[in-house]
Amino acid sequence: MIRLGLPVIVLLVGTAWWAWASYRRAAQAEQALAEVNAEHRALMQEVRALERAVAAAEQGLRTLSSHPSVPRDVAVTADLTLADVRRLVERSKELDD
């Protein structure tokens, strides 16, 4: 039987503890990364849905502002809103990058 001294036993126990702690930290980091990736995918889907809604609203406002029966002040307001919508879309594209 091999006779191990106290320093060797402490070293083995310390090494095993360090390896287990490293494994746990790596597992926790991997889980956190998976959660962040899932949240990012969900947010990107929401951004795409909002972009589609903005495009539809922009088209509706464009149609409204160009219709001959719409009073001029309403058409101007629709045009201003279109500019706001374009600014929002550009900001969301900047966030994507």
C-alpha positions as CSV (number, residue, x, y, z in Angstrom):
1,M,0.0,0.0,0.0
2,I,1.2,3.4,-0.9
3,R,1.7,5.7,2.0
4,L,0.7,9.3,1.2
5,G,1.7,12.2,3.3
6,L,-0.7,14.9,4.4
7,P,0.6,17.5,1.8
8,V,-0.1,15.1,-1.0
9,I,-3.6,14.3,0.2
10,V,-4.3,18.1,0.6
11,L,-2.9,18.7,-2.9
12,L,-5.2,16.0,-4.4
13,V,-8.3,17.2,-2.6
14,G,-7.5,20.8,-3.6
15,T,-7.0,19.8,-7.2
16,A,-10.3,17.9,-7.2
17,W,-12.1,20.8,-5.6
18,W,-10.6,23.3,-8.1
19,A,-11.5,21.0,-11.1
20,W,-15.1,20.7,-9.8
21,A,-15.5,24.4,-9.2
22,S,-14.1,25.2,-12.7
23,Y,-16.6,22.7,-14.2
24,R,-19.5,24.3,-12.3
25,R,-18.5,27.8,-13.4
26,A,-18.2,26.7,-17.0
27,A,-21.6,25.0,-16.9
28,Q,-23.2,28.1,-15.4
29,A,-21.5,30.3,-18.0
30,E,-22.8,28.1,-20.8
31,Q,-26.4,28.2,-19.4
32,A,-26.2,32.0,-19.0
33,L,-25.0,32.3,-22.6
34,A,-27.8,30.1,-23.8
35,E,-30.3,32.3,-22.0
36,V,-28.9,35.4,-23.5
37,N,-28.9,33.9,-27.0
38,A,-32.6,32.9,-26.5
39,E,-33.5,36.4,-25.3
40,H,-31.6,37.9,-28.2
41,R,-33.5,35.7,-30.7
42,A,-36.8,36.7,-29.1
43,L,-35.9,40.4,-29.2
44,M,-34.9,40.1,-32.9
45,Q,-38.2,38.5,-33.7
46,E,-40.0,41.3,-31.9
47,V,-37.9,43.9,-33.8
48,R,-38.8,42.2,-37.1
49,A,-42.5,42.3,-36.2
50,L,-42.3,45.9,-35.3
51,E,-40.5,46.7,-38.6
52,R,-43.3,45.0,-40.5
53,A,-45.9,47.0,-38.5
54,V,-44.0,50.2,-39.1
55,A,-43.8,49.5,-42.8
56,A,-47.5,48.9,-42.9
57,A,-48.2,52.1,-40.9
58,E,-45.9,54.0,-43.2
59,Q,-47.7,52.7,-46.2
60,G,-51.0,53.7,-44.7
61,L,-49.8,57.1,-43.8
62,R,-48.4,57.6,-47.3
63,T,-51.8,56.6,-48.8
64,L,-53.6,58.9,-46.4
65,S,-51.4,61.9,-47.1
66,S,-51.7,61.5,-50.9
67,H,-55.5,61.1,-51.0
68,P,-57.2,64.1,-52.5
69,S,-60.1,64.1,-50.0
70,V,-57.7,64.5,-47.0
71,P,-57.4,68.1,-45.8
72,R,-54.0,69.6,-46.1
73,D,-53.3,69.9,-42.4
74,V,-54.0,66.2,-41.9
75,A,-51.7,65.4,-44.9
76,V,-48.9,67.5,-43.4
77,T,-49.3,65.7,-40.1
78,A,-49.2,62.4,-41.8
79,D,-46.0,63.4,-43.6
80,L,-44.4,64.5,-40.4
81,T,-45.4,61.2,-38.8
82,L,-43.8,59.4,-41.8
83,A,-40.5,61.2,-41.1
84,D,-40.8,60.1,-37.4
85,V,-41.4,56.5,-38.5
86,R,-38.4,56.6,-40.8
87,R,-36.2,57.9,-37.9
88,L,-37.4,55.1,-35.7
89,V,-36.7,52.5,-38.4
90,E,-33.2,53.9,-38.9
91,R,-32.6,53.8,-35.1
92,S,-33.7,50.2,-34.9
93,K,-31.3,49.3,-37.8
94,E,-28.5,51.0,-35.9
95,L,-29.3,48.8,-32.9
96,D,-29.2,45.7,-35.1
97,D,-25.5,46.5,-35.9
